[in-house]
Amino acid sequence: MPEKSLYSMSMKKIASFPLTRFLCLLLLAGQLLLPVSGFSLTIGEEREIGEKLLYSVRTSFKLLDDPDISQYINELGNQVLTIAGPQYFNYHFFVVRSDQFNAFAAPGGLVFFYSGL
């Protein structure tokens, strides 16, 4: 029996996460419903989407509750924000408990790092 590639096994595992499915459907729906010219979200709309996504992340994943790591990741994120200049949002940084090597940002100034990083 041929061995499955690590990539295909990882993709199947990732695709099985409810949040991953939700985000993929959200992206596809956005592509189908938005005009080609696109449109901008208001800051309030971005915050609302971010709050909903944060709730979904908190119910689907375990966030790391380590004050030292949280402090480190917040200091690192704030250093990047200082260089980036003025922003529309107060950024919040979270660490997802996972061995995966991953990170993602969400609307409303939410940034998630995986503990595998």
Secondary structure, 3 states (H helix, E strand, C coil): CCCCCHHHHHHHHHHCCHHHHHHHHHHHHHHHHCCCCCCCCCHHHHHHHHHHHHHHHHHHCCECCCHHHHHHHHHHHHHHHHHHCCCCCCCEEEEECCCCCCEEEECCCEEEEECCC
